[in-house]
Amino acid sequence: MRTLTRYALISTSTLFWAAHILAQGGANAAPAGSDSLTITLDEALTRAQKYSTQIQTANIAVELARQDRRQAKAATLPSVSAFNQFIYTEGNGTPSGVFVANDGVHVYNEQLQAHEELLAFIRRGEVRVAEVAAAVAQARADVTARGLKATVIQNYYAVAAAQRKLANAQQSSTEAQQFLDITQKQERGGEAAHSDVIKAQLPVLQRQRDVQDAQLSAAKAKIALAVLIFPSLQVSYAVVDDLAQLPILPPLAEATAQANVTSPDLRAARLSLNQARLSVNVARYAYLPSLGLDVFYGIDANQFAARTNYATQATGRSTLPNYLVPYRQNLGYVAQVTLTVPLWNWGTTRSRVQQAALRRQQAELDLTLSQKQLEANLASYYQEAQTALSQIESLRSSSELSAESLRLTTLRYQAGEATALEVVDAQATANAARSAYNDGLVRYRVALATLQTLTGFQP
C-alpha cells in the first residue's frame, strides 16, 4: 500500500511539473537542442551514481557489513577493561564492619582486567560469516548499481525518443498545414472543392494536438530522468540522440558465459548460501564448552595504596589470633581460567541449529531460482533485442517509402490525379512510419541495455 501511494505521489508530481513546463513554454517551447546543458549517456550514468539515494543506501549497507566484520575479528582478540569501585560498609567495632562478606569498612577496587576466549583462536566461524556477509552486501550494492544503470538508460532514451516524437509531430503538423495551403489556393482558383479544404483542415487540428501531447511527453520524460541525475529538479537540459548508432549485439553464448561470471544476482545468491552454511557451524558452537582466561592487575584492599602504611592483620579479616604484620602489599595480580560446559537449555541450541539449517535450505532454493531466472531473462531479452535489431532496417525503409509516397501523392493531387483523402491518408501513413521507426530504435537500445544489466557485457 505504501509503495502504491509513493508511486501515485511521484506520478502526480511529474504531471504537475510537466504542466508547469508547458505553461511556461507552451506551443512555442524551444527545441531540446537549445538547452544550455547537453548530457551524454555516460555523463547521465555518472551523475546517477553520484546522486542516487539507492546507491547511497546500498553503500551504507556495505559499510555496516564491514563494521560487523571488524567487530567479529576484534571479538577473537584479548580485551582489556578497567574496574573502579569503592565500597563503604557500616562499622560495628570489627575490621569487617556490619557486612562480614566485605573485607573491611573501606574497600578499594582499582583493577585492569584482560579477558580472552581461548577457543576463539580455533573457532573462526563468526569471522567467516561476517566476511561473507560483507561480500553479500557488496554484491547487492552491485545489483542496485546495475538496476539503476538500466533505469537511467531507459529514461535517457525515453527523452531521446520523446524529442524525436516531438520533431515528428511538428513535421507532420507542417505537412498538414502545407496541404491545407494547397487546397485553399486551389479552391480560390476554382480547381478544388471546399470539401477538400475541410478534409485538409481536420488533420491540421489533429496534428496541433499531437504536438501538444508530444511536448507533454517530452517534459515528463525529462523530469523522470532529471530525478535520477540531478541533486535537485532541473529540466533545462538536452540529451545526445545517438539512437541511430546501433551497438553490436553479442552472441548469446558469450552473453550467457559473461552473465554466469559477472551477474551480481548470482554472486549474491552464492555468497548467501555460503553464509548460511557457515551459520550452521556457528550455531553448533553452542554444543561445545567455552574456555576463558582472565588476568586481573590492581588493588583490592582497605586502603588506596600500593601497600598499607599501618600494622595490618595477616589474614586481612577479623579472625583470631589477631596476628599483625608491619604492612600489607595491596598491588598485585591474579589469573583465572574458566571452563564452561553446556549441559541443558531445554533444546534451545538444537532449535537454533535447525533454524540455521532451514536458512541454508532456503538459500539453496534462492540460488536455484536465481539461476533459472537469469537464464529465462537472458533468453527473453536476447530474443527481444535480436528481433528489434532485425526490424530496424525494415522500419527505416518503410519511413523513407512513406515519405516518398506522401510527396508523390501531393504532386498527383496538385496535378488533379489524386483526391484529398489520398493525401490525408499518405500523411497519416508517413507519420505512423516515422513513429514506428523511432520506436524500433528505442526498443533495441532498451533491450540491449537490459542485456548489459544482466551480463555486464559492454559492446
C-alpha positions as CSV (number, residue, x, y, z in Angstrom):
1,M,0.0,0.0,0.0
2,R,2.8,2.4,0.8
3,T,4.5,1.6,-2.5
4,L,1.3,2.4,-4.4
5,T,0.9,5.6,-2.6
6,R,4.5,6.6,-3.3
7,Y,4.2,5.9,-7.0
8,A,1.0,7.8,-7.0
9,L,2.7,10.8,-5.5
10,I,5.6,10.6,-7.9
11,S,3.2,10.4,-10.9
12,T,1.2,13.4,-9.6
13,S,4.4,15.4,-9.1
14,T,5.6,14.5,-12.6
15,L,2.4,15.7,-14.1
16,F,2.5,18.9,-12.1
17,W,6.0,19.8,-13.3
18,A,5.2,18.8,-16.8
19,A,2.2,21.1,-16.8
20,H,4.3,23.8,-15.3
21,I,6.9,23.5,-18.1
22,L,4.3,23.5,-20.8
23,A,2.7,26.6,-19.2
24,Q,6.0,28.4,-19.4
25,G,6.9,27.2,-22.9
26,G,3.5,26.4,-24.4
27,A,3.4,25.6,-28.1
28,N,6.4,27.9,-28.7
29,A,8.7,26.0,-26.5
30,A,12.3,25.9,-27.6
31,P,13.6,22.7,-29.1
32,A,15.7,20.5,-26.9
33,G,18.9,21.4,-28.8
34,S,18.6,25.0,-27.5
35,D,19.1,23.9,-23.8
36,S,22.3,25.1,-22.3
37,L,23.3,21.8,-20.8
38,T,23.7,18.8,-23.1
39,I,24.3,15.4,-21.4
40,T,25.6,12.2,-22.9
41,L,24.7,8.8,-21.7
42,D,28.0,8.3,-19.9
43,E,27.5,11.6,-18.1
44,A,24.0,10.6,-17.1
45,L,25.2,7.3,-15.7
46,T,28.0,9.1,-13.7
47,R,25.6,11.6,-12.3
48,A,23.1,8.9,-11.3
49,Q,25.9,7.1,-9.4
50,K,26.7,10.3,-7.5
51,Y,23.2,11.5,-6.7
52,S,21.1,8.3,-6.4
53,T,19.8,7.6,-2.9
54,Q,19.5,3.9,-3.7
55,I,23.2,3.7,-4.4
56,Q,24.0,5.7,-1.2
57,T,21.7,3.4,0.8
58,A,23.4,0.3,-0.7
59,N,26.9,1.7,0.1
60,I,25.8,2.3,3.7
61,A,24.7,-1.3,3.9
62,V,28.2,-2.3,2.7
63,E,29.9,-0.2,5.2
64,L,27.7,-1.6,8.0
65,A,28.7,-5.1,7.0
66,R,32.3,-4.1,7.0
67,Q,32.0,-2.8,10.5
68,D,30.3,-6.1,11.5
69,R,33.3,-8.0,10.1
70,R,35.7,-5.7,12.0
71,Q,33.8,-6.3,15.2
72,A,33.8,-10.1,14.6
73,K,37.6,-10.1,14.2
74,A,38.0,-7.9,17.3
75,A,35.9,-10.3,19.3
76,T,38.6,-13.0,18.8
77,L,41.3,-10.8,20.4
78,P,42.0,-10.2,24.1
79,S,40.0,-7.3,25.6
80,V,41.2,-5.0,28.4
81,S,38.9,-3.2,30.7
82,A,39.4,-1.0,33.9
83,F,37.4,-1.8,37.0
84,N,37.0,1.0,39.5
85,Q,35.0,0.6,42.7
86,F,34.8,1.9,46.3
87,I,32.7,0.1,48.9
88,Y,31.8,1.6,52.2
89,T,30.4,-0.6,54.9
90,E,28.9,0.5,58.2
91,G,31.3,-0.2,61.1
92,N,30.4,-2.5,64.0
93,G,33.7,-2.4,66.0
94,T,35.3,-5.2,63.9
95,P,37.6,-4.7,60.9
96,S,35.0,-6.2,58.5
97,G,32.1,-4.0,59.6
98,V,28.4,-4.9,59.5
99,F,28.6,-6.8,56.3
100,V,31.1,-9.6,57.1
101,A,31.4,-10.5,53.4
102,N,33.3,-7.3,52.8
103,D,37.0,-7.2,53.7
104,G,36.7,-4.0,55.7
105,V,34.8,-0.8,56.3
106,H,36.6,0.7,53.3
107,V,37.2,-1.4,50.2
108,Y,39.0,-0.1,47.1
109,N,38.9,-1.9,43.8
110,E,41.1,-0.5,41.1
111,Q,42.0,-3.2,38.6
112,L,42.8,-3.8,34.9
113,Q,41.2,-6.9,33.5
114,A,42.4,-8.8,30.4
115,H,40.0,-11.4,29.0
116,E,40.4,-13.9,26.2
117,E,38.2,-16.7,25.0
118,L,40.9,-19.2,24.2
119,L,38.9,-21.3,21.8
120,A,38.3,-18.2,19.6
121,F,41.7,-18.9,18.1
122,I,40.3,-22.1,16.8
123,R,36.6,-21.2,16.1
124,R,36.7,-18.8,13.2
125,G,33.1,-19.3,12.1
126,E,31.8,-15.9,13.3
127,V,34.6,-14.1,11.5
128,R,34.0,-16.0,8.3
129,V,30.2,-15.4,8.5
130,A,30.9,-11.6,8.9
131,E,33.3,-11.7,5.9
132,V,30.8,-13.4,3.7
133,A,28.1,-11.0,4.9
134,A,30.2,-8.1,3.8
135,A,30.7,-9.7,0.4
136,V,26.9,-10.3,0.1
137,A,26.3,-6.6,0.9
138,Q,28.8,-5.6,-1.8
139,A,27.1,-7.9,-4.3
140,R,23.7,-6.4,-3.5
141,A,25.1,-3.0,-3.9
142,D,26.3,-4.1,-7.4
143,V,22.7,-5.3,-8.1
144,T,21.4,-1.9,-7.1
145,A,24.0,-0.2,-9.3
146,R,23.2,-2.2,-12.3
147,G,19.5,-1.8,-11.8
148,L,20.0,2.0,-11.6
149,K,22.0,1.8,-14.8
150,A,19.2,0.1,-16.6
151,T,16.7,2.6,-15.4
152,V,18.9,5.6,-16.4
153,I,19.4,4.1,-19.8
154,Q,15.7,3.6,-20.3
155,N,14.9,7.1,-19.1
156,Y,17.7,8.6,-21.2
157,Y,16.4,7.0,-24.4
158,A,12.8,7.9,-23.4
159,V,13.9,11.5,-23.5
160,A,15.6,11.0,-26.9
161,A,12.5,9.2,-28.2
162,A,10.2,11.9,-26.9
163,Q,12.4,14.5,-28.7
164,R,12.1,12.5,-31.9
165,K,8.3,12.2,-31.4
166,L,8.0,15.9,-30.9
167,A,10.0,16.6,-34.1
168,N,7.9,14.1,-35.9
169,A,4.7,15.7,-34.7
170,Q,6.0,19.1,-35.7
171,Q,6.9,17.8,-39.1
172,S,3.5,16.2,-39.6
173,S,1.9,19.4,-38.5
174,T,3.9,21.3,-41.1
175,E,3.0,18.8,-43.8
176,A,-0.7,19.1,-42.9
177,Q,-0.5,22.9,-42.9
178,Q,1.2,22.9,-46.3
179,F,-1.5,20.7,-47.8
180,L,-4.2,23.0,-46.3
181,D,-2.5,25.9,-48.0
182,I,-2.5,24.0,-51.3
183,T,-6.2,23.2,-51.0
184,Q,-7.1,26.8,-50.1
185,K,-5.1,28.1,-53.1
186,Q,-6.8,25.6,-55.4
187,E,-10.2,26.5,-54.0
188,R,-9.6,30.1,-54.8
189,G,-8.5,29.2,-58.3
190,G,-11.6,27.1,-58.8
191,E,-9.6,23.9,-59.1
192,A,-10.7,22.2,-55.8
193,A,-14.0,22.0,-53.9
194,H,-14.4,23.4,-50.4
195,S,-14.8,19.9,-49.1
196,D,-11.1,19.3,-49.9
197,V,-10.3,22.3,-47.7
198,I,-12.3,20.8,-44.8
199,K,-10.6,17.5,-45.3
200,A,-7.2,19.2,-45.1
201,Q,-8.2,21.3,-42.2
202,L,-9.1,18.4,-39.9
203,P,-5.6,16.8,-39.9
204,V,-4.1,20.2,-39.1
205,L,-6.2,20.4,-35.9
206,Q,-5.2,16.9,-35.0
207,R,-1.5,17.5,-35.7
208,Q,-1.6,20.6,-33.5
209,R,-3.0,18.4,-30.7
210,D,-0.3,15.8,-31.4
211,V,2.4,18.5,-31.0
212,Q,1.0,19.5,-27.6
213,D,0.9,15.8,-26.5
214,A,4.4,15.3,-27.7
215,Q,5.6,18.4,-25.8
216,L,4.0,17.0,-22.6
217,S,5.6,13.6,-23.1
218,A,9.0,15.2,-23.6
219,A,8.6,17.3,-20.5
220,K,7.6,14.3,-18.4
221,A,10.5,12.2,-19.8
222,K,13.0,14.9,-18.9
223,I,11.5,15.2,-15.4
224,A,11.8,11.4,-14.9
225,L,15.5,11.4,-15.9
226,A,16.3,14.6,-14.0
227,V,15.1,13.0,-10.7
228,L,17.9,10.4,-11.2
229,I,20.8,12.6,-12.5
230,F,20.5,16.0,-10.7
231,P,20.6,16.8,-7.0
232,S,17.5,19.0,-7.4
233,L,14.9,19.1,-10.2
234,Q,16.3,20.6,-13.3
235,V,14.7,20.4,-16.8
236,S,16.8,22.9,-18.8
237,Y,18.9,20.3,-20.5
238,A,19.1,18.1,-23.5
239,V,20.4,14.6,-24.2
240,V,22.6,13.5,-27.1
241,D,20.4,11.5,-29.5
242,D,22.6,8.5,-30.6
243,L,19.7,6.2,-31.3
244,A,20.8,5.8,-34.9
245,Q,24.1,4.4,-33.7
246,L,23.4,0.7,-33.3
247,P,25.8,-1.1,-30.9
248,I,26.8,-4.7,-31.6
249,L,24.6,-7.4,-30.2
250,P,26.9,-10.0,-28.6
251,P,26.5,-13.7,-29.3
252,L,24.1,-15.5,-27.0
253,A,26.8,-18.0,-25.8
254,E,29.2,-15.2,-25.0
255,A,26.5,-13.2,-23.2
256,T,25.5,-16.3,-21.2
257,A,29.0,-17.1,-20.1
258,Q,29.6,-13.4,-19.2
259,A,26.4,-13.4,-17.1
260,N,27.4,-16.5,-15.1
261,V,30.7,-14.9,-14.2
262,T,29.6,-11.3,-13.6
263,S,26.0,-11.4,-12.6
264,P,25.7,-9.7,-9.2
265,D,22.4,-11.5,-8.5
266,L,24.1,-14.9,-8.9
267,R,27.1,-13.7,-6.8
268,A,24.8,-12.5,-4.1
269,A,22.9,-15.8,-4.1
270,R,26.0,-17.9,-4.0
271,L,27.5,-15.8,-1.2
272,S,24.2,-16.0,0.8
273,L,24.4,-19.8,0.5
274,N,27.9,-19.8,1.8
275,Q,26.9,-17.6,4.6
276,A,24.0,-19.9,5.5
277,R,26.3,-22.9,5.6
278,L,28.8,-21.2,7.9
279,S,25.9,-20.1,10.1
280,V,25.0,-23.7,10.7
281,N,28.6,-24.4,12.0
282,V,28.4,-21.3,14.2
283,A,25.1,-22.4,15.7
284,R,26.7,-25.8,16.6
285,Y,29.4,-24.0,18.7
286,A,26.8,-23.8,21.5
287,Y,27.2,-27.5,22.0
288,L,30.9,-27.1,22.8
289,P,32.5,-25.9,26.0
290,S,34.0,-22.4,26.3
291,L,37.4,-21.7,27.8
292,G,38.1,-18.3,29.2
293,L,41.3,-16.7,30.6
294,D,41.0,-13.6,32.8
295,V,44.0,-11.8,34.3
296,F,43.5,-9.0,36.9
297,Y,46.1,-6.5,38.0
298,G,45.5,-3.7,40.5
299,I,44.2,-3.1,44.1
300,D,41.5,-4.8,46.1
301,A,42.3,-3.6,49.6
302,N,41.1,-1.5,52.5
303,Q,43.5,1.3,51.7
304,F,44.0,3.0,48.4
305,A,47.8,2.5,48.2
306,A,50.3,0.0,46.9
307,R,50.8,-1.2,50.4
308,T,49.3,-0.2,53.8
309,N,51.1,2.3,56.0
310,Y,49.9,0.8,59.3
311,A,50.1,-2.6,61.0
312,T,47.7,-4.9,59.4
313,Q,46.2,-8.3,60.2
314,A,48.0,-11.1,58.4
315,T,44.7,-12.5,57.1
316,G,43.1,-9.3,56.3
317,R,40.0,-10.4,58.2
318,S,38.8,-10.1,61.8
319,T,39.9,-13.6,62.8
320,L,41.8,-14.9,65.8
321,P,44.6,-15.0,66.7
322,N,45.0,-11.3,66.0
323,Y,48.4,-11.6,64.3
324,L,49.7,-8.3,62.8
325,V,52.3,-7.6,60.2
326,P,54.1,-4.2,59.7
327,Y,52.3,-3.7,56.3
328,R,50.4,-5.5,53.7
329,Q,51.1,-5.5,49.9
330,N,47.9,-4.3,48.0
331,L,49.1,-4.0,44.4
332,G,49.3,-7.3,42.6
333,Y,47.7,-9.7,40.1
334,V,45.5,-12.7,39.9
335,A,44.7,-15.1,36.9
336,Q,41.9,-17.5,36.5
337,V,40.8,-20.0,33.9
338,T,37.1,-20.8,33.4
339,L,35.8,-23.8,31.6
340,T,32.1,-23.6,31.0
341,V,30.4,-26.8,29.8
342,P,26.8,-26.6,28.4
343,L,24.6,-29.3,29.9
344,W,20.9,-28.4,29.4
345,N,19.0,-25.5,28.0
346,W,15.7,-27.1,27.1
347,G,16.6,-27.7,23.4
348,T,17.4,-24.0,22.6
349,T,20.7,-24.9,20.9
350,R,19.1,-27.7,18.9
351,S,16.4,-25.3,17.7
352,R,18.9,-22.7,16.7
353,V,20.9,-25.3,14.7
354,Q,17.7,-26.4,12.9
355,Q,16.9,-22.7,12.2
356,A,20.3,-22.3,10.6
357,A,19.8,-25.5,8.6
358,L,16.4,-24.2,7.3
359,R,18.0,-20.9,6.3
360,R,20.7,-22.9,4.4
361,Q,18.0,-24.8,2.6
362,Q,16.2,-21.6,1.7
363,A,19.5,-20.1,0.4
364,E,19.9,-23.2,-1.9
365,L,16.4,-22.7,-3.3
366,D,17.1,-19.0,-3.8
367,L,20.3,-19.8,-5.7
368,T,18.5,-22.3,-8.0
369,L,15.7,-19.7,-8.6
370,S,18.3,-17.0,-9.4
371,Q,20.0,-19.2,-11.9
372,K,16.7,-20.1,-13.6
373,Q,15.5,-16.5,-13.6
374,L,18.8,-15.4,-15.2
375,E,18.6,-17.9,-17.9
376,A,15.0,-17.0,-18.6
377,N,15.7,-13.3,-18.7
378,L,18.7,-13.8,-20.9
379,A,16.7,-15.8,-23.5
380,S,13.8,-13.4,-23.4
381,Y,15.7,-10.1,-23.7
382,Y,18.2,-11.5,-26.2
383,Q,15.3,-12.5,-28.5
384,E,13.8,-9.1,-27.9
385,A,17.0,-7.3,-28.9
386,Q,17.5,-9.7,-31.8
387,T,14.0,-9.1,-33.2
388,A,14.2,-5.4,-32.7
389,L,17.6,-5.2,-34.5
390,S,16.3,-7.2,-37.4
391,Q,13.3,-4.9,-37.9
392,I,15.2,-1.6,-37.8
393,E,16.2,-1.7,-41.5
394,S,12.6,-2.6,-42.5
395,L,11.3,0.3,-40.4
396,R,13.7,2.7,-41.8
397,S,12.8,1.6,-45.3
398,S,9.1,2.0,-44.5
399,S,9.7,5.5,-43.2
400,E,11.5,6.5,-46.3
401,L,9.0,5.0,-48.6
402,S,6.1,6.6,-46.8
403,A,7.7,10.0,-47.1
404,E,8.2,9.5,-50.8
405,S,4.7,8.3,-51.1
406,L,3.4,11.5,-49.4
407,R,5.5,13.6,-51.8
408,L,4.2,11.9,-54.9
409,T,0.6,11.8,-53.7
410,T,0.8,15.6,-53.0
411,L,2.1,16.2,-56.5
412,R,-0.6,14.0,-58.0
413,Y,-3.2,16.0,-56.1
414,Q,-1.8,19.2,-57.4
415,A,-2.0,17.7,-60.9
416,G,-5.6,16.6,-60.3
417,E,-4.8,12.9,-60.4
418,A,-5.4,12.2,-56.6
419,T,-8.1,13.1,-54.1
420,A,-7.7,14.9,-50.8
421,L,-8.4,11.7,-48.9
422,E,-5.4,10.0,-50.5
423,V,-3.2,12.9,-49.4
424,V,-4.5,12.8,-45.9
425,D,-4.1,9.0,-45.8
426,A,-0.5,9.4,-47.0
427,Q,0.2,12.0,-44.3
428,A,-1.1,9.6,-41.6
429,T,1.0,6.7,-43.1
430,A,4.1,8.8,-43.1
431,N,3.5,10.0,-39.5
432,A,3.0,6.4,-38.3
433,A,6.0,5.1,-40.2
434,R,8.3,7.7,-38.7
435,S,7.0,7.0,-35.2
436,A,7.4,3.2,-35.7
437,Y,11.0,3.7,-36.8
438,N,11.8,5.8,-33.8
439,D,10.1,3.3,-31.5
440,G,12.1,0.5,-33.1
441,L,15.3,2.3,-32.4
442,V,14.3,2.8,-28.7
443,R,13.2,-0.8,-28.4
444,Y,16.6,-2.1,-29.5
445,R,18.6,0.2,-27.3
446,V,16.4,-0.6,-24.2
447,A,16.6,-4.3,-24.8
448,L,20.4,-4.1,-25.3
449,A,20.7,-2.1,-22.1
450,T,18.7,-4.8,-20.2
451,L,21.1,-7.4,-21.6
452,Q,24.1,-5.3,-20.4
453,T,22.5,-5.1,-17.0
454,L,22.1,-8.9,-16.8
455,T,25.5,-9.8,-18.3
456,G,27.8,-6.9,-17.7
457,F,28.7,-7.1,-21.4
458,Q,29.9,-3.8,-22.9
459,P,29.9,-3.6,-26.7
